[in-house]
Every structure is written in structure tokens, then in C-alpha cells.
Amino acid sequence: MTSSDLVRMGLRNLWRRKLRSILTILGVVIGTAAIVVMVSLGIGMNESFKSQLSQMGSLNVINVNTYYFPEGDGMIAISSRREQNKITDDVIAQIASIDGVEAVTPLLNSNVKFVSGRYVAYITLVGIDPDTMEAFDFKVEQGRLLTNEDKVDIVFGCDIHRQFWNPRSRMNRWMYSMDDEPVIDIMNSRLDMSFDMSFGEKYPGQSGRRPKSYRVNAAGLLVRSNNEKDWQAYINIHYLKQLLEQNRREQGNQGGRGGSSTDGYEEAMVKVKDIKDVERISKAINDMGYGTYSLADILKSMQETSKTLQTVLGGIGAISLLIAAIGITNTMIMSIYERTREIGIMKVLGCVIGDIRRLFLFEAGMIGTIGGLVGIGLSYGASYVLNKVGVSIMGRYGGPADYISVIPVWLAVAAIIFATAVGIVSGFYPALRATKISALEAIRTE
């Protein structure tokens, strides 16, 4: 028996008992759709987690700090640990040499006061290596990013203008709406900056000394990122170190404490080329004695929860496919009873045992394949409805509203292959039973 003969006979046998075949296929359709939809809910949850976390920042970025306490060290004093593990330029170079690191920059934070006319703002000024800004996904809506030649040029977050307020106004400085018009134009207004928080205002008993200030230029305005970038200002870290050193010396000359030292950093950012390497590189930095934090850590925890949920949901769907497999076995066994005489004639005419086995396995496999294909179509329809209706409902109540169900191509292909395999396995016993039927007894069967 040729392969074409086998296919033709198998399809004819299924069509001859089309009602029973359709009902059996329907069981596979429901089982396949149940598994795919259940698993797609878990995948959709993972994708939704990634989407929400990516809005908070890059999943490939590791934040490095000096607050690392190895297990078993007990409660080590923070000040001692910070002094011991200061992040220096040599440490930055060492981190940059780790395989898989795309870019690394130290961060130097300072609280400064900006004055523009009668408006003032208390802002966190962040020193950053200009060469790494593009690698860390800094994008400007207006202007440009920083360069190594910049000194008094600053890149502002998109919501900086909302931090400016009039100290002489009786209105609460925080009473504003995101729809309010900005009180100043960051890119075109005159801006003065000082490390002295009394700059630009007069207080009772204030000395006549004029606080030192710097005229700064707005180099660029960042696009909205929905994270801390929107509320911070960025400056060339090399120039900021000079300013802090000048401020420290001036405070020392005036009998102050001299300010903070600028010989190291408390923070750094590391950009990793591949998100799969984030955990490995974090571990390498931990071994150097520094603490690490990344959004990928949160994602990993979320994915573990999602994986558990996927297993439970997939198990529920598998029960439906198990019932469908029993239905395939029952259908094929019934087919043997009805076709006993046909099987006997095939044996008498010289049909080899292997061809009879292949015929029954082909029929069982076709039930699984057809059921799998229709089930995938049904799954895509159900996924579309879930995303349309479910996302709308969850978004209305403030929940995550990206997508609920995601069916990647690999899942669809795997489901079809699995359904076909279930059909073949379910038809193995009936096929084996068909090969053992005696030809003479089969012919005598009416």
C-alpha cells in the first residue's frame, strides 16, 4: 500500500462516519483551545509585566550603589560600608571591562536651587558621563544631549518647569495640574543656579553676603519617560565635580564643614547588552563589594509567579485534552468493531501488518491535527475577545491595561504538534488491536 493509498483510505474512512468524527474532533478542538488560551493568559501577564516595567526604565540597566551587605555579615554600619566601598573611577573602569557591559557611568547627585525671575525651584542635579547618555536611552524633545565640552549646559527633565513656583505667592506650590501651563519656558528663560538654598529669596536675619550662583543654559528637554528622569536635571559630571569642589572650599574658608568629598561616587549605572546577562553581571558587581538593583530583578520575581500560574492554568486545559484523547481511543476502537471484516479482507489480499497499523494511526493523527488547527483558530478568536473586552474593563478600574492574552507563533505550532501527537498516541492501542485480528475470523464476521 502506497502512502497516497493510505491517505486516501484514511480520509474516506473518517468521512464515511463524519458525525462521529466531527464529535471526536470537537473534543480535541475544545481541549487544544483550552490549553492555548490558558497558557496565553500567563504569557500575556509576562508581556504586560515587561511593558509596565519598561515604562519605569530600561530592563537592561543595573543601578550600582555602596549599600551591599553579604549574607552572614550581620548589621554592618552603613557609614563604614560606604567608606570602605566607595565607587571610584577605577571601579567604573573595572565594571566597564566585564563581558556583556555596553556602557557604564558614575552618578553624582546634588541638591541645587534654580531661579528664573521671580520663580524658584529646588531640583536634583545629576552629574552624568555625556558619552553614555544615548546608551542609557536619554532622548530629547527639544535641543540636544550633553557633550564632553559642555560646562554650564544642562539637560532638563520634561516636568522640571512644574517645580518652579513663586515664593511670594500665597498659593500652595504643589497645587497644580498636569494640564496647567508652565510658569516658565525652560529652553528660553534666564536660569541661575546655586548650591545655596537661600539664593533668590530673602529671609529674616539673613546676612548681607550674596550667595554664589552660576548662569546656566538649557541644552535640551527630555521626552517624557514616566520615571525620575522627568523631574531631574543632568549636567556634565566632570564639570559638576569642579563646582562641588569649589563649593566645598568656599564653605571651608567661611568656617563651614567643608561640604562632601568629591573623590568618589555613591551611585553608578550599568547598561547591559542582553537582558539575559543582567543577573550574571549583577552577581559580578556584588562580588566586587557593591550593591545592585535593576528592574529585571522585579521582572524575575513576577515571572516566577506567572510561571506557577501558567502551570496551573495549563494543567486545567490539559484535562480537557485528556478527555479528548479518551474520545479518540473510543472512536478508533468502535471503528475496529465496525471494520473487522474489512481488516480481514485486507489481510487475506496480502496487506502487510504495518500498513494496517499505519492506516489507523493516520486516522487518529488526522483527528488530532484537524482538531488542533480548528482549536488554534478558536484560540485566536477567544484571545481577541479577551483583549478587547478584558483590557477595556481592567483599564476602566485602573488595572494593567496592555493585553491579557498573547499567543505567539511558537505556542500555536506547539499546540498543533501536541494535538497530533495526542491523536497518534490515543490511536496506538486500537491500531495494535487491529493488527492482531485473525484474518479468517474477521472474514466470517457479519
N, C-alpha and C positions, 0 to 999 in steps of 0.2 A: 504494500500500500504506500503510495507516494504521499508526500506532505500535502499536496493540493487535494488529493482524495480525502485525506484525514480532516482537513479544514472544512471541505465541502460537506462531508458527512456529519461533522460535529455541529456545524451551524444549522443543517437541516433537522437534526435531532432536537436542537433547542427550539427551533421554530415550530416543530410539529407539536410540541407541548408548550406553546407560548404562554398560556395563562400561568402555568406552574413556574415557568422560567422567569416570567416578569415578577411574580410574587417573591421568588427567591432572590432575584436581582435587587428588588426593592429593599430587602433586608440588608444587603451589602451597601446599598446607597445610604440608608439611614446610619448604619454603623460607621462608614467612611466619613460621612458629613459630620457625625457627632465627634469623632476623634479630631478631624481637621479644625472644626470650629473651636473645640475646647483648647487645643494646643495654640491656635491662633490668638486666643484671648491672652494667654501667657506671653506670647511673642509681642502682641500689641502693648502689653503692660511694660515690657522691657524697652520697646521703642519709645513709649511715652515717657519713661523714666529718663532715657537719654536726651530726648528733646527738651524736657523741663530743666535738666541739669545743665545742658549746653547753653541755655539762656542765662544761667548764673555764671558761666565762664567756660573755658575750654577743658575738656576731659583729659587733654594731653599735658596739662600744666601741673607741676608739683610745686607747692609752696614750702620753702625750707625755713626753719626757724631754729632758735637755740634752746628750745624747751623740750629736749629729749631726755627721757628717763628710762634707761634699760630695765627690763624686768629683774627684780631682785635687788635693785639699788636702794629701795626704800624711799623715804621722803627726803630727797636731797634739796638743799636750799636753792631756790631759783637763782638768786643773785650769784651764788657760787658757780652754778652750772653755766650761767650766761657768760660769766667772766672766763671760764675755762674753755668754752666752745664758741668764742667769738668768730663770726664769719668774716674772713679776711679775703683780700684779692687772691692770695694763694689758694685758698679753699675754693673760690669761684673757678679758678683755672683747673683745679683738680676735678671738680664736678663736671666741667665742660669736657674733660677728657674721657668721661665714662661713655662706653659704646651705647649708641642709641639716643644720646642727647643732641638736640638740634640747636638749642640756644639756652643761655643762662645769663641772668642779670642780677646784681645785688639791688636791694631796695633801701632807700634812705628816706625815712618819713620825718616830717617836721610840721608842727602846727604854726601857721602864719596868719597874718591879718591883711586882707586886701581892702583898699579904699578906692572908691571911684566917685568923685564929687562928694555928695552928702551921704552916700551909701557905703556900708562896710559889710565885710563877710569874714567869718572865721573858717578857714579851709585847710584841709590836709594836703600839704605839698609833698609829692613823692618824687624822689630822685631816681632816675632810671637810665640805663645804658641806651642811648639813642639808636645804636646799631641793631638792637634786638626788638624794637617796638613793633615792627612789621611781623616778625616771627610770633610775637605774642598777641597777634590779631588786633592791634590798635588800628582803627580806621577813622579817617577824618571826614566830617560832613562839610566843613569849610576849612580852608587853609591847608596846612601840611603837618607832617610829623616832625619830630626833633632831629637835628643833626649834631654831629660832634663839635661843630663850630659855634653852636648856639650857647648863649650865656643867659641873658635876661629874657629869652624867649620861652614861653610856656604854652603847653597844650592843655586845654581845659575840657573837663567832662561836660556833657550836654546839659546837665542840670545845675551847673555851677551858678548861673545867673539867678537861680531861685534862692540861693543862700544870701544874696545881698539884701540888706534892709536899712531903713533909715532909723538910726538910734534916737532921733528926736521925735519920731512919730509915736503916737500913743497906741497904735495898732499892734497886736501881737505879731512878732516877727515870723511865727510859724503858721499864721493864718493865711494860707494861700492855696489856690487850686492849681492842678497841673495845666489847666486851661488859661490861667492868668497870663497876661502879657509880662515879659521880663522887664524889670525896672531899669536895667542897663543892657547895652549891646556889647557883649564881651569882646567881640572881634574889633570893634571900632572905638570903644570908650577908653579914656585915660585910666590906667591902672597903676597903683602904687602898692608895694608890698613891704611888710615889716615883720620882724620876729618879735617885736614889742606889741603886746596886746592892747596897750594904751594908745597906740598910734591912731590918729584921726578922730579922737574923742577927748573931751576934757572932763576930768574927774575932780571932785573937791579935794584940796590938799595936794594936787599933782604938782611936781617940781617944774621949773621952767625949762628943763632940758628937753630938747626936741628929739623924739625917738628917731633912730636911723632908719631910713626907708630906701627902697630901690624902685626905680621906674621900670616896669616890665612891659613886654609886648606879647600879645596873644598870637602865637604862631598858628594854632589850629583849634578846631572844635570837634570833639569826638562824636561819632554816631552813637545813637542810643544802644546800650548793651544790657540794660536791666540788671546791673550789678554795681559794685562800688566804683567802677570807672566813671560812672555818670556824675559822681559827687566829689571827685578828686581832681587835682591839678598836677601836671607832670613837667619836670624840668630836667635838664642835663645833670646827671648825678655828679659829674666831676665839678661843675660849677657850684652845685649846692653844697658840696663838701667845703669849697672855698668860703662860701658865705657863712656856713656854720662855724668854721674855724675863726673867721673874723669876728663873728658874734660872740664866740667863746672868749676870745682875747679881750674884747671890749668889756664884757661882763667882769672878767678878772681884774682889769685895770680899774674898774669902778667899785671894787670891793665885793663883787658878787662871788658866786660859787664857781664861776668859770664855765658853766654850761657843760654839755655832754661831750665826750671824746668822739672824734671822727676817724679813729684808726681802724674801725671795723663796722660791720653791719649786723642788724638783728634779724633781717629777713632777706630772702632771695627767691627768685622764680626760675623754674627749670622747665623748658619746653621739650617734650619727648616726641620723637618722630612717629612712633607707633604706640597706640594706646595699650597694646599687649605688653609693652615693655615698662609701663608705669610702675607696676608692683616691683619688678626686679630693680629698677633704678632707685625707687624709694628705699628699698632694703639696703642698697649700696650706700646711700647717703646716711641712713640710720647707723650703719656700721662705722661711719666716719664720726659719729657722735652728735648728729643733728636730727632734730625732729622734722617730720614731713607730713604734709596734708594735701590731699587732692580730691577733686570731685569724683574721681574714679573709685576712691575708697567707699564713698556713699553708694555709687552705682553698683559696686560689687555686692554690698550688703543687700541692696534692693533686688539684684538679680538672683541671689540665693533664695530670698523669699519667693520670688517669681518662679524659680525652678521647682520649688516644692509645690506651689500652686499648679504649675503645668503638669507635674506628675500626677497629682490628684485628679485634675480635670481630664487628662489623657486616659487615666485608668477608668474613669466613668464612661468615656466614649468607647474604650476597648470592650467594655461589657456588651455594648450593642453589636460590635463586630463579632464577638464570640458567639452571640446568639445567631447572627447571620451565618457564621461558619457551620453551626449545627444544622441550620436550614439547608445549606448546600449539601452537606453529607446526607441528610434525609432525602433530598431531591434525587441525588445520584443513586442512592440505594433503591428508591422506588423505580427509578429508570431501569435498573438492572432487572427487577422483577418483571417489568413490562416488556423488556427486550431480551429475555432469556433465550427465546427461540432464535432471534436474530444473531445473538452471540454464538449459539451453537452452529448455525449455518456458516458464519464467518470462519469458525474453526475447521469445519469439515472441508470448506473450499480452500484451506491452506493458509489462512491468515495467521501470521505469527503472533505469539502471545504478547510480544512487546507492542505491536500495533494496537491491539485491543486496549492495553493499558494506556497508551498514549492518547487514544481516542477519548477515553473517559476523563483523563487528566486535562485534555484540551477543553472539553466541555465545562469542567469545573473551573478551569482557569479563565475561560471566557466569561463565565458568570461573575467571577471576581473582578475582571478587567472592566467589563461594561458597568458593573456596579460602582467601581472606583471612579471611572470617568464621569458618570452622572452625579456621583456623590461630590466630586470636586466642583462641578458646576453649581450644585446646590449650596456648597460651602461658600463659594464666592458671592452668591446671591445673599446668603444669610449674613456674611461679613459686611456686605454693602449696607444692608438694612441696619445692622448693629452700629456701624459707624455713623450713619445718617441720624438715626433716632437716639442712640445712646450718647453720642458726643453732644448732641443738642441738649439733652436732659442734664448731663453732668456739667456742661458749661453754664447752664442756667443756674445751677446751685453752687457754682464756684469750684467744682471739681476739676481734675485734669481733663482737658478737652481737646487732645490731639487726635487720637484714634484709639479704638477699643480692640479691634480685631485686625491682625495683619497676617496675610497668607503669602509667604514668599514662594518663589518658584520651586525651591528645593522641597518644601513641605508638600506641594501639590504632586510633584513627581514621586516622592517617597510614599505618599498615600496610595497612588495608583499601583506602584510596585508591591506595596504591602497588601493591598486588597487582592491583587492577582496571586500573590504567594499564599494568602489565606485560602483562596479558592482551590489552588492546587493541593495544598496540604489537606483540606477538607475532602477532596475527591480522591485522595490516595487510597484510603481503605476501600471505598466502593470499587475503584479500579482494580485493586488487588483481588477483591472478591470476584469480580467479573472474569478475571483470568483463570480462576480456579474452578469455574463451572464446567462440568463434564459435557463434552460435545453431544454424545448420544442422548443423555438425559435431557439436554436443552432442546434437542430436536423433537423429542417425544412430548415436550411440554406444550399444552394447548393454551 
